[in-house]
Amino acid sequence: MERIQLGNTVFEGANNVYLLDGPTTALLDTGVAMAGVRDELQSGLADHGVEFGDVDEVVLTHWHPDHAGLAGEIQEASGADVFVHEADAPIVDGRVQPLMENPELQRETLDEWGLPDEKRKELADFFASVGAELSGPHAEVTEISDGDALTVGGVTLEAVHLPGHTAGLTGFAFDVNEIQADGPSATGDSGDDTDTSDAAPEGLFSGDVILPKYTPNVGGADVRVDDPLAAYTQSLVRVIERDFSVTYPGHRDRIDKTSLRAATILEHHRTRTKRVIDVLDKLGSATPWEVSAELFGSLSEIHILHGPGEAFAHLDHLASARVVERDGSRYQRIDADVDIDSLFPTTSMDQQL
């Protein structure tokens, strides 16, 4: 396995594409369809003697353009099979438009979040400036489901459905003994060493389920997800309990202490929920946009979408638990004595944080 890192700056940056080159040639994720990123991917593949036309399979962790944008172009060049979870397949193949390409859904969502007119225009202008280059041509896809096994590039991958960031986000588990991996490990919470125990160690290609530096956006990244925070926290629990020995994320470097990193992100969301409640106590009532302004300050470009989306995910979770009440786009606290821990799942890692 070889990692090709791409310098996408539109989203989180430092995108990873993984090359599995065995009896067949497979890519896991592809990067955005922007000219500079396409050149980087072609150059990175050429370093290993591979061209777009040589690719037999493309496996996508999710529909976002920084992961799936070049899938259609690669398929056009090679006839590659493109695999993606059934929940994200309709966006990758063009049957469904994502938020910023669907004016009616966009209007309803931004109304629900209380976005001011000037920020709506700024967001629309941002997507107009980059949108045509992000996604490239649609791909014909083969839909996969949780638990499906794929053998690509000489490696067997198990599809592990981990929704939250998107409805169909899927990690791919593998036997680490099948992969000779390159690249440095991440720092900080991620640790330094892979598992060398006698048990058959499992690795994970995680997409954006967990990342070594940032916390993946929940709420604004895919508005199709019901109670996105609940879905995402359950995905984190699943990652923790599988206890993967090593994770190759969609951005930046390898994560070696996977369960600890997932538990740290889960704790981050507990803390953020407490901050959201504090904002409501301060303001009396607030829209997701107003909460995001208190949490994140001034927002620009893609963060105009991600900031209030994240605030909405937390407010929606609190509303489901009857901690807050929604009136139109505004939320107000109704439970004066909430136990934050009761709103989140417990895991085997709780005592280690």
N, C-alpha and C positions, 0 to 999 in steps of 0.2 A: 504494500500500500504506500502510495506517495500522496503527500498533501501539497496542493497548489494554492497559494494564498493570493487573493485578489484585492486590489486597493479601492474597492467601492467606497465612495465617501457620501453617497446619497442617504444611506441608512446607517447602520451601526458601524460599518467598516470592517476591514480585515476579513473578508469572506473566505471560507475554506471550501475548496472542491477536492474531493478525495478520488484518486485514480486507483482502481483495482484492475490490474493487468495480468490475467492468467490465461486459461483456455479461451476466455472471451475478454473483451475490454469494456469496463464499466466505469461510469462516473457517478459519484454520489453528490448531488446538487451541481449547479452550473454557474451561478452568478448572474448579474443583470446583463441585459442585452445592449449595454452602452459600448460604444466603439473602443474606448480605452480598456475596459474590462475584458471585452472579447479578445483584444490583442494580447492581454496578459495571460488569459487562459490558453490561447493558441500557442503562445511562447512557452508557457509552463508545460503543456503537453508535449511540445516538440522536444523539450529537454529529455523526455523519456521515449522519444521515437513514435509519438502518437499524434494523429491529426483528427479533426472532427469526423472525417469520413471513416475512421477506424473504430468508432465507438459502437459497441453492440447493445449496451443497456445504459439507461439513465435512471437512477433511483432518486426520487425527490423526497426530502423530509417534509416539505410543505409548499404552499402555492406562492408565497411572497416572491416578488421579482428578483430579489437578490439571491434567491435559491433556485428559482425555476425559469428565470428570464430567457436563458439561452437554450432551453430544452428543445423548443420547436425548431430552432435553426440547426442544432446538432442532429436532430431526427431527419431534417430535410437533407443533410449532407450524407448521412450514413444509413438511414432506415432503422435507427435504433429503437428498441422498445423503451417506452417511458412508463415507469411505475410510480404511482402516487396513491395515497389513501383515498378511499371512495368519497369522503367528505370534502376533500380539496380538489378532487378531479374535475368538477364542473367549472372551476375557475381556470385551471390549467388548460382545459380543452376548449374554453370559450363559451360554454353553455350558460354561465352565470357571470355577471359583471361584478367586480369588487366595488367597494364603497365609492371610491373616487372616480369611477367610470359609470356610476349609476346615479343620475341627478336626483331622482325621487328618494332613493334610500339615503343619499347624502343629506338632502334637505331635512328629512325626518330625523336622522341621527343627530345632526348639528343643532336642530331645534331642541331635541331631547337633552342635549348637553348644555344648552344655553350659550352657544358660541356667539360672540358679537359679530356684527356684519363685517367690520374691518378685518377681523381675523379669518372669517370665511373667505374673503377675497384674497387675503395673503396666502391661505392654504391652496385655494384654487389656482392662483398664479404659480405657486411652487410646483404643483403637479403638472400644470400646463407647460412649464419650462423643462421638465424632465420626463414626463409621462410617456411620450411617444417612443422613447429609447429604452424604457425599463423592461418591458415584458417580451418584446419580440413576437414572432409568429406563434400561434397556439400549437400545441402538440396533440397528436392522437395518443391517448393514454390507456394503460392497462390498470384497472382499479385493484387495489389491494385492501385487505382488512387486517385488524388486529390478529396476531398469531400466524399470519401467512409466512411461509418460508420461501425465500428467493435465493437461487444460486447464481451469482453474477461475478464475473472476474475471478472465478475460482474460489469464492468465499460464500458460505451460506449465511444469509441474513434473516433474522426473525423480526417481523414487523411488530413494533410495540407502540400502540396508539397512545399518545400523550397529549390530549387536547388542552386548550387554554389559550396559548399564543395564537393558534389558529384552530379551526374546528377539526381539521384532519391531520394536525402535526403528528408525525410518526418518527420515533427513533428506530434504529436497527441494531439489534443485539447480535453479537458474533463471538465465536471462540477465539480468544486472543492468540492462540497457538496457530491459527490459520493466517495471521497477518504479521508481516514484518514491517513495522511502522517507523516513519521518520518524524522529525520535528521535536522541538523542545517541549518539556512539560510547562504547565502554567505555574504561576507563583501564588503566594498568599494562601487562601483557603484550600487551594487545590493540591498542595503537597508536592512531593518530589519523586516518589517511587511507585511503580506499578506492583500489583500483587504477584508474588512469586510462590504462593502456597501450592500444595499438592492438588487442591480442588481445581476442577476445570474452570479457569477464570473466564468471566464474560466481560466483553467490552461493549460499548454503545456508541454508535454514531447518533448524536443527540439533536442535530439541527439546532433550533433555538429553545429547546426545553430548558436547558441550563447553559449558562455561559460563564467563562472564568472571571470576567471583569464586571459586566453590567448585569442587571436583572432584566430578563425579557419582558417586553411590554405585554400587558394583559388588558383587554377591553378595547383599545384603539386599533390593535393589530388585526383583528378580525371581528367585526360586529355581528357576525352570524352566531357566535357562541352564546348559549344561554348560561346565565350566572357564570361568567368567565372566570371569576376568581375561585369559585368552588371547583370548577373543572380543572383549573391549573393546579390548585393545591393538591387535589387528588392525584394528578400526574406526578407532582413532586414526591408524594408518598410512594407511588409505585416505583419511581426511580430509587428512592432510598431503600425500599425493602428488597429490590432486586440486587442491591449491593454490587454494582458493576465495579470491576477493578480498575477500569480506565475508560475515559470518555473522550471522543473526538467531536468537538462542538462545531457549530456552523460558523463561528467567528473566533478568531484568536487561537490560543494555544491549548494543548492537551490538558485535560483535567484528570488528576490521578486519585484524589480523594472525592469520588463522585457523590457518595451519600452525604458527606459533610457539606459539600457545596450546595446540594439540593436542600439540605436542612437549613443552611444559612439563608438561602433565598426564602424559604418558608417563614423563618423568623423575621426576615425583612418585611414580609407582608403583614405579619401580626403587628409589627411596630407601625407600619404605614396605616393600618386600620385605626390604631389608637390616635394617630395624628389627624386622620379624617374626622374622627369624633371630636377632637379638640377644636378643629376648624369650625364645625357646626356649633359647638358651644360658644365659640367666639362670635360667630356671625349671626347666630339665631336660626337662619335658614340659608341655603346656598344651592346654586346650580353646580353641576360637575365642573364647568369652566371656572367658576369662582373658587371652588375647592382646589382645582389644579393651580390656580394663580398663587394661592397660599402655600401649596406644597412645593411648587417648582419655580415660582417667579415668572419672569418674562419668557414666553415660548415663541419659537419661530420655526419655519419650514415644517418638516415631518412631525416635529414635537407639538405643533398646534393640534395635530390629530392624536398623538400618543398621550399627551398630558391629560386632557379631559377624559379620554378613553380610560386611562388608568384610574382616575378619580371616580368615574362612573362605575367601574368594576367593583370598587370598594363600597361605594354607596349602594349599589344594587345588591351586593352581598349582605350589607347591613339591613336593607329593606326586607330581604327574604327572611332574615332572622327577627324581624319586627323590632329592631333597635332604632330604626329611623322610619319616617313616613314620607312618601313622595306625593307632591301636589304639582302636577305638570312637570316642569323641569327642575323644581326646587325640592330640597330634602330638609327635613327637620327631625331632630332627635326626639324620640318618644319614650325611650327606656333610659331612666336616669341611673341605673345600676347594672351595667352590662359587664359580663365576664368575657373579656376579649379571647382568652384561651378557649372558651367553649365554642367559639365561632370557627376554630381551625382544627384539623385532624391532629392526633398525636402520632408520634413515630418512635421507632427504636433509637433514634438519634437525639431525642429531646434532652436527655441528661448530659450530652456531650457538648452542648453549646454554651 
